[in-house]
Amino acid sequence: MQGIVTHTDGRPAADITVSTGGVVTTTDTDGRFTLNCQTEWGNFVVLTRPTGYTASPWWHRISPLEDEKSTELRFELVPEEQSLPYQFLHLSDPHLTTPEVVASGDYDFAHYAEGGLPAQVESFLGRLSVLAPKARCIMLTGDLTDHGLAAEFDAYRAAVAGSPLSVHAVPGNHDHMNGTHDSFVSRNNYLTNQGDPSHYEKHIGPRWYSFDVAGLHVVALDWHSHELGIDHEEQNAWLSADLSQLDLGAPYILLSHDQPGSSIVNELPWQPIATFSGHWHASRVVDVKGSLHVNTPAALFAGLDYSPPTFRHVTWDGESITLRTEILECEAPATLGDIRAATFAPALTSSADDAVLWQAGTAGAGHRQRAAVSGNTVFIGGQIEDRAAGTVEALDLDTGELRWQTATGSSVKTTPALAGDVVIVAEVSGDLLGLDAETGTGRWRLGSSDPLRRFAWGTPTVANNIAYMGDASDLRAVDALTGEKIWHRTDLSPHHNLVNHAAPLIIDDLLVMGFFPTPADPIGLDTRTGESVWQRSELNASEEFFTLKQLFLLGTATYDAVRDVILIPAFGSTIALDRESGRTLWMQRHPGGFSPASPIVTDAGYLVTVAGYGLRMLDPATGATIWDTPVTGDAPFPMSSYSKAPHPVIAPPTIVGAHLLLPGLDGVIRRFDLQGQLIGTTQLASPIAAELVLAGDRLIAVGTDGVVLALDTQRVAAPAGTATHPEKVTEAVAR
């Protein structure tokens, strides 16, 4: 196969890289190249567009039956302005489908809401001049479609055809589905789906390729076929050959649908300055050996980590990469402050209600992590998703004044746990820290088992000075005072490839936990040894829970000591288990799906938070609904996984006396009685997705914007006619 690369004026373009999926070459002084496509892997000939140019076309489809000698491929370089700083947008996982596919009902899976629709993509692209006026292109890391159907690929191409910016895309696992969702464990012990890459190639084009922008080399890979073992050797060989065209150590970034693991990273001749990925529908930014690894949530609906629909502004200044994370779809009510970066970066807002005793701005954003209170100190974990960083802060309970602040290597998306004078902190990278409670200085650090692929979201649980944390493939018991590992389970599930929100429940010597998405059964372990106690696989397969095998366990379990019953929040349901055997007692379904809030045991029954809906009280004996209270309000963005419609309910209520205090994403705290009747409301300026923490006569609230508030329990959402006594409120102070 022969070809030529020229400039628009016909001049030959020398030293331009051209490749198939297996071989890489460069043009000679006449702009000509030769490739042996009969013997080398690949269905395309691809031009690596050099700095300062795009190309028309930049790839040609080839056939093994073509006559190599008589076929000449032509590429034309087209000048493109690429001055520094160069900004692009990172988006991932639009899961584009069509109204017709949704209406057909053929793909009505319990764990998938409908994907993004073409109108959403077109609306976003139409607003780019306002949303990102300095952006030059879009880098889209996979799951372009929801089911890999021809109609969805057609809809994707039509939606991006009018984009004012070029779109550089890579395939994801959904793009290789071709309408099937069969799962299996891959060669790297990874739970994923089978796939056929030929459909992506037919409808979109090359699955791996490279190009340059403003002196930065960009490598795009097909992570899913690599993981399946279809072409991992070919991709590794091509990537090595592609990078060999650069000076050793030259800066490059890598685009991959999933965060690249060791099977990719270990094959690289030198490491990229950054990788960009999606797949987890989660926000995660970590630095591993000098490489910035950026995982961006789904662009068109809320993520599996309960992040809002998100995209990132990425800037290359010629030496390094910087990020600015922004919520894609948000309309903030006038009652709220600036929430465009809420859950990703701190913002300074101030609430004026007389229930506020003090408020303090922190160095990181909040999310679903509540505060921890010990004695006269409030401990807060913070996330900073515009770089690999996080924070832990200690505030005075009486005044909100900062006692100490400790920087972490990645975001702290969980609640700190206390063990004596040690604060246990889990970073999103999987690192576990022990900090001195008085000073914030480090006592010990237990490194992540896999910083490339560990997504730590479950809050550590401390019992008898032992900290328990992890997920189904990395569950640890650690001495909370020294950081020494006591036991470690890695065999409870295949590689855990989705975010875990469950903290271990400890009942005497029993550890109870549920994982999303595997194993579907909850586990019961001996806290002393980590050995399994429950044998649910031996239970009667006719029990009702057997029908739940394909559903998900989403959050931390609760124990009813009076009835000796364990309650687990699952997908669209609450499950009651016998504590001794783990046997299912009953299962009660709810509207919606992803509701991670733990059930609450009350004298009136089991209180369940249904994210995106409201509150329910269940009968402890049967699970039947005693009362049902929907909640409405103007939330600024959706947070419940896969949802597109904003709704205030995501956090559970806190019991104060005979009342329930429910925080909302609309900044409203609602007071209910135990019969579900609304009594009063308080409007704050911060969206709240975290449970309120009762500390004596006050409640501690953590906003998604990072603002921490102390609220008077009597005044907050007080019933109409209740006398209040306004006092001077400390305004939030940025730190």
C-alpha positions in Angstrom: 0.0 0.0 0.0 1.5 3.3 -1.1 0.5 6.9 -0.4 1.5 10.5 -0.3 1.0 13.3 2.2 0.9 16.9 0.9 0.2 20.4 2.1 -2.8 22.3 0.7 -0.6 24.0 -1.9 0.6 20.6 -3.2 4.0 20.6 -1.5 5.1 17.2 -0.2 5.1 16.8 3.6 8.2 15.0 4.8 8.7 13.1 8.1 5.0 12.7 8.8 4.0 9.6 10.7 1.6 7.1 9.0 0.5 3.8 10.4 -1.8 0.8 10.3 -2.9 -0.9 13.5 0.4 -2.7 13.5 3.1 -0.9 11.7 4.3 2.7 11.8 6.3 4.5 9.2 7.1 8.1 8.1 7.0 9.9 4.8 10.2 10.5 2.8 11.3 13.9 1.3 8.7 13.5 -1.4 5.9 13.0 1.1 5.6 9.4 0.1 5.2 6.2 2.2 4.8 2.5 1.8 3.0 0.1 4.1 2.6 -3.7 3.8 -1.1 -4.0 4.7 -1.4 -7.6 3.6 0.9 -8.8 6.4 0.4 -6.2 9.1 -2.6 -6.0 11.4 -5.2 -3.3 10.8 -8.1 -2.2 8.7 -7.1 1.5 8.4 -4.2 3.6 7.3 -4.0 6.5 9.7 -2.2 9.8 9.6 -0.7 11.2 12.7 -1.7 14.9 12.4 1.4 17.0 13.3 1.4 20.1 15.4 -0.3 23.0 13.6 -2.3 20.9 11.3 -5.4 18.8 10.9 -5.9 16.6 7.8 -8.5 15.9 5.1 -8.9 13.0 5.4 -6.9 11.7 8.4 -7.6 8.0 7.8 -8.5 5.6 5.0 -10.3 2.4 5.3 -8.5 -0.5 3.5 -9.3 -4.0 2.4 -7.1 -7.0 2.5 -8.0 -7.7 -1.1 -6.9 -4.3 -2.4 -4.0 -4.3 -4.9 -1.2 -2.7 -2.9 0.8 -1.7 -6.0 -2.1 0.0 -7.8 -3.6 1.8 -4.8 -2.3 5.2 -3.8 -3.7 6.8 -0.6 -3.7 10.6 -0.4 -3.6 12.8 2.7 -3.7 16.6 2.7 -2.5 18.6 5.7 -4.6 21.6 6.5 -3.2 24.4 8.7 -4.8 24.8 12.1 -4.1 27.5 14.7 -2.7 25.8 17.8 -1.1 28.5 19.9 -0.4 28.1 23.6 -2.1 27.8 25.9 -4.1 25.1 24.2 -7.4 24.2 25.8 -9.6 21.2 25.1 -12.6 19.6 26.7 -12.7 16.2 28.2 -16.1 14.4 28.1 -16.9 10.8 28.6 -19.8 8.3 28.5 -22.6 10.0 26.8 -24.3 6.6 26.2 -26.2 8.0 23.3 -29.4 6.3 22.3 -32.5 7.3 20.4 -36.1 7.7 21.5 -37.0 4.8 19.2 -34.6 2.4 21.0 -35.9 3.5 24.4 -39.5 3.1 23.3 -38.9 -0.4 21.9 -38.4 -1.8 25.4 -35.8 -4.2 24.0 -33.1 -2.8 26.3 -35.0 -2.1 29.5 -32.4 -3.2 32.0 -33.0 -2.6 35.6 -29.5 -1.1 36.1 -29.6 1.3 33.1 -31.7 4.4 32.8 -32.1 5.6 29.2 -28.8 7.0 27.9 -28.2 10.4 26.6 -30.3 11.6 23.7 -29.2 13.3 20.5 -30.9 16.6 21.5 -28.8 16.7 24.7 -25.5 16.4 22.7 -26.7 19.0 20.2 -27.7 21.4 23.0 -24.3 21.1 24.6 -22.4 21.6 21.3 -24.6 24.6 20.5 -23.7 26.3 23.8 -19.9 25.8 23.5 -19.3 29.4 22.6 -20.6 30.3 26.0 -19.6 27.3 28.0 -16.0 27.0 26.7 -15.1 29.9 24.4 -11.4 29.1 24.4 -11.7 25.4 23.7 -10.2 24.1 20.5 -11.4 20.5 20.4 -13.2 17.8 22.4 -11.7 14.5 23.6 -14.4 12.0 24.2 -13.3 8.8 26.0 -15.8 6.1 25.0 -19.3 4.7 25.4 -20.4 7.0 22.7 -23.5 4.7 22.4 -25.6 2.9 25.0 -25.9 -0.5 23.3 -23.6 -0.3 20.3 -26.6 -0.4 17.9 -26.3 0.9 14.3 -29.1 3.4 15.0 -27.2 4.8 17.9 -24.0 5.2 16.0 -26.0 7.0 13.3 -27.5 9.3 15.9 -24.0 9.9 17.4 -22.5 10.9 14.0 -25.5 13.1 13.2 -25.3 14.8 16.6 -21.6 15.7 16.4 -21.7 16.6 12.7 -22.6 20.2 13.5 -20.0 20.5 16.3 -18.0 23.8 16.1 -15.1 21.8 17.5 -13.4 18.7 16.2 -14.2 15.6 18.3 -11.5 13.0 19.0 -13.2 9.8 20.2 -12.2 6.4 21.4 -14.5 3.4 21.8 -15.9 2.1 25.1 -17.2 -1.3 26.2 -20.8 -0.3 25.3 -19.7 0.6 21.8 -18.7 -3.0 21.3 -21.9 -4.5 22.6 -23.9 -4.7 19.4 -27.1 -4.9 21.5 -25.9 -7.7 23.9 -25.0 -7.3 27.5 -23.5 -10.6 28.4 -20.9 -10.3 31.2 -17.8 -12.3 31.9 -14.5 -12.0 33.7 -11.6 -10.9 31.5 -8.0 -12.0 31.3 -7.1 -9.5 34.0 -9.8 -10.8 36.4 -12.1 -7.9 35.4 -15.8 -8.0 35.2 -16.9 -6.6 31.9 -19.0 -7.5 28.8 -18.2 -9.4 25.6 -17.7 -7.3 22.6 -17.2 -7.2 18.8 -15.1 -4.2 17.8 -16.0 -4.5 14.1 -19.2 -2.6 14.7 -17.3 0.5 15.9 -14.9 0.3 13.0 -17.8 0.0 10.5 -19.7 3.0 11.9 -17.0 5.3 13.3 -13.5 4.4 12.1 -10.0 3.6 13.7 -10.0 2.4 17.3 -6.5 3.5 18.1 -4.5 6.3 16.6 -2.4 9.4 17.5 -2.1 13.1 16.7 -0.3 16.2 17.9 -1.7 19.5 19.2 0.5 22.5 20.2 3.6 20.3 20.8 1.6 17.7 22.8 1.4 14.1 21.5 -2.0 12.4 22.0 -2.4 8.7 21.9 -5.9 7.1 21.7 -6.4 3.4 22.6 -9.3 0.9 22.5 -9.2 -0.2 26.2 -12.0 -2.7 25.9 -10.6 -4.9 23.1 -7.3 -4.6 24.9 -8.9 -5.9 28.1 -10.7 -8.7 26.3 -7.4 -9.9 24.8 -8.6 -9.4 21.2 -5.7 -7.2 20.2 -3.7 -6.2 23.3 -0.4 -7.3 21.8 -1.1 -5.4 18.6 -2.0 -2.2 20.5 1.0 -2.5 22.7 3.3 -3.0 19.8 1.7 -0.1 17.8 2.0 2.2 20.8 5.6 1.4 21.3 6.3 2.0 17.6 4.3 5.2 17.7 6.1 6.7 20.6 9.5 5.7 19.1 8.8 8.5 16.5 9.2 11.0 19.4 12.2 12.1 21.3 12.7 9.9 24.4 10.7 11.4 27.2 8.6 13.8 25.0 5.3 14.8 26.6 2.2 12.9 25.6 -1.2 12.1 27.0 -3.2 8.9 26.6 -7.0 8.6 25.9 -8.6 5.4 27.1 -12.2 4.5 28.0 -11.2 3.0 31.3 -8.4 4.1 33.6 -5.4 2.2 32.1 -4.1 -0.5 34.4 -0.8 -2.3 34.6 -1.4 -4.3 31.4 -1.2 -1.0 29.5 1.0 1.2 31.7 3.7 -1.4 32.2 4.2 -1.7 28.5 4.9 2.0 27.9 8.5 3.0 27.1 8.0 6.0 29.3 4.9 7.3 31.1 2.5 9.9 29.8 2.1 13.2 31.6 -1.6 12.5 31.9 -4.3 9.9 31.0 -7.9 10.7 30.5 -10.7 8.1 30.9 -14.3 7.5 31.9 -16.1 4.2 32.3 -16.6 4.3 36.1 -19.0 7.3 35.8 -17.0 8.8 38.6 -14.6 11.7 39.3 -11.1 10.7 40.3 -7.8 12.6 39.8 -4.7 10.9 41.1 -0.9 11.2 40.5 0.9 7.9 40.1 4.7 8.2 39.7 4.4 11.7 38.1 1.5 10.8 35.7 -1.8 12.6 36.3 -4.7 10.1 35.9 -8.0 11.9 35.2 -11.3 10.0 35.3 -14.3 12.2 34.4 -17.9 11.3 35.2 -20.7 10.8 32.6 -21.4 14.0 30.6 -25.2 13.8 30.3 -26.5 12.2 33.6 -25.4 11.7 37.2 -22.6 9.4 37.9 -22.2 6.1 39.8 -20.3 8.1 42.4 -23.3 10.4 42.6 -21.4 13.2 40.8 -23.5 15.6 38.7 -23.2 15.5 34.9 -19.7 16.8 34.3 -17.1 17.8 31.8 -13.6 19.2 32.2 -11.7 22.1 30.7 -8.1 20.9 30.2 -5.3 23.4 29.4 -1.8 22.5 28.0 0.6 25.3 28.5 3.6 23.7 26.8 4.9 22.1 29.9 2.0 20.8 32.0 -1.7 20.0 32.2 -4.2 21.9 34.3 -7.9 21.1 34.9 -11.1 23.0 35.6 -14.1 20.8 36.3 -17.6 22.0 35.7 -21.1 20.7 36.0 -22.7 20.4 32.6 -26.4 20.8 33.3 -27.2 23.0 36.2 -29.7 25.8 36.9 -29.1 27.3 40.3 -32.1 28.7 42.1 -31.6 32.3 43.3 -31.5 30.9 46.9 -28.2 29.1 46.3 -24.7 30.4 45.7 -22.3 29.5 42.9 -22.7 25.8 42.3 -21.0 25.3 38.8 -18.1 23.4 40.5 -20.0 22.1 43.5 -18.6 18.7 44.6 -15.4 19.4 42.6 -13.9 22.6 44.1 -14.7 24.8 47.1 -16.9 27.9 46.7 -17.6 30.7 49.2 -21.3 31.0 50.0 -23.0 32.4 53.1 -26.4 31.4 54.5 -28.3 34.1 56.4 -30.9 32.0 58.3 -31.0 32.6 62.1 -30.6 28.8 62.7 -26.9 29.2 61.5 -24.6 29.4 64.5 -21.4 29.6 62.5 -20.3 28.7 59.0 -16.8 28.0 57.6 -15.4 27.7 54.1 -13.0 24.8 53.7 -10.2 24.1 51.3 -12.0 21.3 49.5 -15.5 20.6 48.1 -18.1 18.4 49.8 -20.2 15.7 48.4 -21.9 12.9 50.2 -19.4 12.7 53.1 -20.7 13.9 56.4 -18.7 15.4 59.2 -17.3 13.4 62.1 -17.5 14.9 65.6 -15.3 13.9 68.5 -15.4 16.0 71.7 -15.2 19.6 70.7 -13.8 19.0 67.2 -15.4 18.6 63.8 -13.4 16.6 61.2 -14.1 17.2 57.5 -12.8 15.4 54.4 -12.5 17.5 51.2 -12.1 16.8 47.5 -10.2 18.9 45.0 -10.9 17.5 41.6 -9.0 20.0 39.6 -5.7 18.4 40.6 -4.5 15.4 42.5 -5.2 16.7 46.0 -7.5 16.5 48.9 -7.8 17.8 52.5 -8.7 16.9 56.0 -9.6 19.7 58.3 -10.4 20.0 62.0 -12.7 22.8 63.1 -13.7 24.0 66.6 -17.3 22.8 67.3 -18.2 25.9 69.2 -16.9 28.5 66.8 -16.0 26.9 63.5 -12.4 28.2 63.7 -9.8 26.1 61.9 -7.6 24.0 64.2 -5.6 22.3 61.6 -5.6 21.4 57.9 -3.7 18.5 56.3 -3.2 18.1 52.6 -3.6 14.7 51.0 -2.4 13.2 47.8 -5.9 12.7 46.4 -9.4 13.6 47.3 -11.0 12.5 50.5 -14.5 11.6 49.5 -15.4 9.8 52.7 -16.0 10.7 56.4 -12.9 10.6 58.6 -13.1 7.9 61.3 -11.9 8.2 64.9 -9.9 5.7 66.9 -8.7 7.2 70.2 -6.4 10.1 69.2 -6.0 9.0 65.6 -8.1 10.1 62.7 -8.4 7.5 59.9 -8.7 8.9 56.4 -9.3 7.1 53.1 -8.0 8.8 50.0 -9.7 8.1 46.6 -6.5 6.4 45.4 -7.0 3.7 48.1 -4.2 5.1 50.4 -5.2 4.9 54.1 -3.8 7.5 56.5 -3.6 7.8 60.3 -3.4 11.4 61.5 -2.9 12.8 64.9 -6.3 14.1 66.0 -4.8 17.1 67.9 -2.4 18.3 65.2 -3.2 16.6 61.9 0.3 15.3 61.5 0.8 11.9 60.0 1.1 8.9 62.3 1.1 6.2 59.6 0.2 5.6 55.9 -0.9 2.3 54.3 -0.4 2.5 50.6 -3.0 1.5 48.0 -2.9 -2.0 46.7 -3.4 -0.5 43.2 -3.3 3.3 43.0 -4.0 3.1 39.2 -7.3 1.3 39.6 -8.5 1.6 43.2 -11.6 3.8 43.6 -12.0 4.2 47.4 -15.3 5.6 48.4 -16.4 3.6 51.4 -15.9 5.3 54.7 -13.6 3.3 57.1 -15.4 1.7 60.1 -13.5 1.6 63.4 -14.3 -0.9 66.2 -12.0 -1.9 69.0 -9.2 0.2 67.5 -9.4 -1.7 64.2 -10.3 0.1 61.0 -12.2 -1.9 58.3 -12.4 -0.6 54.8 -12.3 -1.5 51.1 -14.3 -3.1 48.4 -15.0 -6.7 47.2 -11.6 -7.2 45.8 -9.6 -5.3 48.5 -11.2 -5.5 51.9 -8.8 -4.8 54.8 -8.6 -4.8 58.6 -6.0 -2.5 59.9 -4.7 -1.6 63.3 -6.0 1.9 63.7 -3.2 3.1 66.0 -0.2 1.7 63.9 -1.5 1.1 60.4 -0.4 -2.5 60.5 -2.5 -4.8 58.3 -4.3 -7.5 60.3 -6.1 -9.4 57.4 -6.8 -8.7 53.8 -9.5 -10.3 51.5 -9.0 -10.1 47.8 -11.2 -13.1 46.7 -14.7 -11.9 47.5 -15.3 -10.9 43.9 -13.6 -10.5 40.5 -11.8 -7.2 40.2 -14.2 -4.6 41.6 -14.7 -2.2 38.7 -17.3 0.1 40.0 -17.4 2.6 42.9 -18.2 1.1 46.3 -20.3 3.3 48.7 -20.7 0.8 51.5 -18.8 1.1 54.8 -18.5 -2.2 56.9 -21.2 -2.7 59.5 -19.6 -4.3 62.7 -21.8 -6.2 65.1 -19.7 -7.8 67.8 -17.5 -10.2 65.8 -19.5 -10.0 62.6 -18.6 -7.8 59.6 -21.5 -7.2 57.2 -21.1 -5.5 53.8 -22.7 -5.3 50.4 -20.9 -4.4 47.2 -21.9 -2.9 43.9 -22.1 -4.7 41.5 -20.6 -7.9 42.8 -21.1 -10.1 44.7 -24.8 -9.7 44.5 -25.2 -11.4 47.9 -24.2 -9.5 51.1 -21.2 -11.0 52.9 -20.8 -11.8 56.6 -17.2 -12.1 57.8 -15.4 -12.8 61.1 -13.9 -9.5 62.1 -11.0 -11.2 63.8 -9.9 -13.3 60.8 -11.7 -12.1 57.8 -13.1 -15.6 57.2 -16.6 -16.0 55.8 -19.3 -16.7 58.3 -22.5 -16.6 56.2 -22.9 -19.3 53.6 -25.7 -17.7 51.5 -25.0 -19.9 48.5 -26.3 -22.8 50.6 -29.6 -21.1 51.3 -32.9 -22.2 49.7 -32.8 -20.9 46.1 -36.6 -20.5 46.2 -36.3 -17.6 48.7 -37.3 -14.2 47.5 -33.8 -12.9 47.6 -32.8 -15.3 44.8 -34.7 -13.1 42.4 -32.4 -10.2 43.5 -29.2 -11.9 42.3 -28.8 -9.6 39.4 -29.4 -6.4 41.4 -27.0 -4.3 43.4 -26.2 -3.6 47.0 -25.6 0.1 47.2 -24.8 1.3 50.7 -24.0 0.7 54.3 -26.1 -1.7 56.3 -28.0 -0.9 59.5 -28.5 -3.1 62.5 -31.7 -3.4 64.5 -30.5 -4.8 67.8 -34.0 -5.3 69.3 -35.1 -7.6 66.4 -31.6 -8.9 65.5 -32.2 -7.8 62.0 -29.8 -6.3 59.4 -31.1 -3.8 56.9 -29.3 -3.3 53.6 -30.1 -0.6 50.9 -30.2 -2.2 47.5 -31.1 -1.1 44.0 -34.7 0.0 44.2 -35.3 -1.9 47.4 -34.6 -2.5 51.1 -33.6 -6.0 52.3 -33.9 -7.4 55.8 -31.6 -10.2 56.8 -31.3 -12.5 59.8 -28.1 -11.5 61.6 -27.0 -15.0 62.5 -27.4 -16.8 59.2 -27.7 -13.9 56.6 -31.0 -15.4 55.5 -33.4 -13.0 53.8 -36.4 -12.2 55.8 -38.1 -9.8 53.4 -37.4 -7.4 50.5 -39.4 -4.2 49.9 -39.2 -2.5 46.5 -39.1 1.3 46.1 -39.4 3.7 43.1 -36.2 4.8 41.5 -33.0 2.8 41.7 -29.8 4.2 43.2 -30.5 5.1 46.8 -27.3 4.6 48.9 -28.6 6.0 52.2 -28.7 3.6 55.1 -32.1 2.7 56.5 -32.8 4.2 60.0 -34.3 2.2 62.8 -37.0 4.2 64.7 -39.7 3.4 67.2 -42.2 4.0 64.4 -40.6 1.6 62.0 -37.7 1.5 59.5 -37.2 4.8 57.8 -35.9 4.6 54.2 -34.6 7.4 52.0 -35.6 7.0 48.4 -33.2 9.2 46.3 -35.0 11.3 43.8 -38.3 10.7 45.5 -38.7 11.2 49.3 -39.1 9.2 52.5 -40.8 6.0 53.4 -41.5 4.2 56.7 -41.6 0.4 56.6 -43.1 -2.2 58.9 -40.2 -4.0 60.6 -42.1 -7.3 60.5 -43.0 -7.4 56.8 -41.4 -4.4 55.0 -44.8 -3.1 54.0 -45.1 0.6 53.6 -46.5 2.4 56.7 -46.4 5.9 55.1 -44.9 7.4 52.0 -43.9 11.1 51.7 -42.8 12.5 48.4 -40.5 15.5 48.4 -40.4 18.2 45.7 -38.0 21.1 45.3 -35.8 23.0 42.8 -32.4 21.2 43.0 -29.7 22.7 40.9 -28.4 19.4 39.4 -29.1 15.6 39.5 -27.0 13.4 41.7 -28.7 10.0 41.9 -27.0 7.7 39.5 -28.1 7.7 35.8 -30.7 10.4 36.6 -31.1 13.5 34.4 -33.8 15.3 36.4 -32.6 17.3 39.4 -34.2 16.4 42.7 -33.4 17.5 46.3 -33.4 14.1 48.0 -30.1 12.2 48.1 -29.1 12.3 51.8 -30.8 10.5 54.7 -32.6 12.5 57.5 -31.2 12.8 61.0 -33.4 12.0 64.0 -33.6 14.9 66.5 -36.0 14.0 69.3 -39.4 13.1 67.7 -38.5 14.8 64.4 -36.7 14.0 61.2 -34.4 16.7 59.7 -33.8 16.1 56.0 -31.2 18.1 54.1 -31.7 18.7 50.4 -29.7 19.6 47.2 -31.9 22.7 47.0 -30.4 24.0 50.2 -33.6 23.3 52.1 -33.7 21.5 55.4 -37.1 20.0 56.0 -38.4 19.0 59.4 -40.9 16.0 59.5 -42.6 14.2 62.3 -42.4 10.5 62.6 -45.7 10.2 60.6 -44.0 11.9 57.6 -45.8 15.2 58.0 -43.8 18.3 57.0 -43.5 20.7 60.0 -41.1 23.4 58.8 -38.3 24.4 56.5 -35.0 26.3 56.5 -33.4 27.7 53.4 -29.6 27.6 53.2 -27.3 28.8 50.4 -25.4 25.6 50.0 -26.7 22.4 48.3 -26.4 19.5 50.9 -26.0 15.9 49.9 -24.6 14.7 53.2 -26.3 13.5 56.3 -26.6 16.1 59.1 -24.6 15.1 62.2 -26.1 15.7 65.6 -23.5 17.2 68.1 -25.2 18.2 71.3 -27.5 21.2 70.7 -26.4 21.6 67.1 -26.3 19.9 63.8 -23.2 20.0 61.5 -24.0 20.3 57.8 -21.5 19.9 55.0 -22.4 21.5 51.6 -21.4 20.2 48.3 -19.6 23.6 47.9 -17.4 22.7 50.9 -19.1 25.1 53.3 -19.5 23.7 56.8 -22.4 25.0 58.9 -23.4 24.6 62.6 -27.2 24.8 63.0 -29.2 25.2 66.1 -31.4 22.1 66.5 -34.3 24.1 67.8 -34.3 26.8 65.2 -33.6 24.9 62.1 -36.8 24.2 60.1 -38.7 25.2 63.2 -42.5 24.8 63.1 -44.5 28.0 62.2 -45.0 30.2 65.2 -41.9 28.9 67.1 -40.0 31.8 68.7 -36.4 32.2 67.6 -33.6 34.4 68.8 -31.4 35.7 66.0 -27.7 36.0 66.9 -24.8 37.2 64.9 -23.8 34.6 62.4 -20.1 34.0 61.5 -19.8 34.3 57.7 -18.0 31.6 55.7 -14.3 32.3 55.4 -12.3 30.9 52.5 -9.2 29.0 53.5 
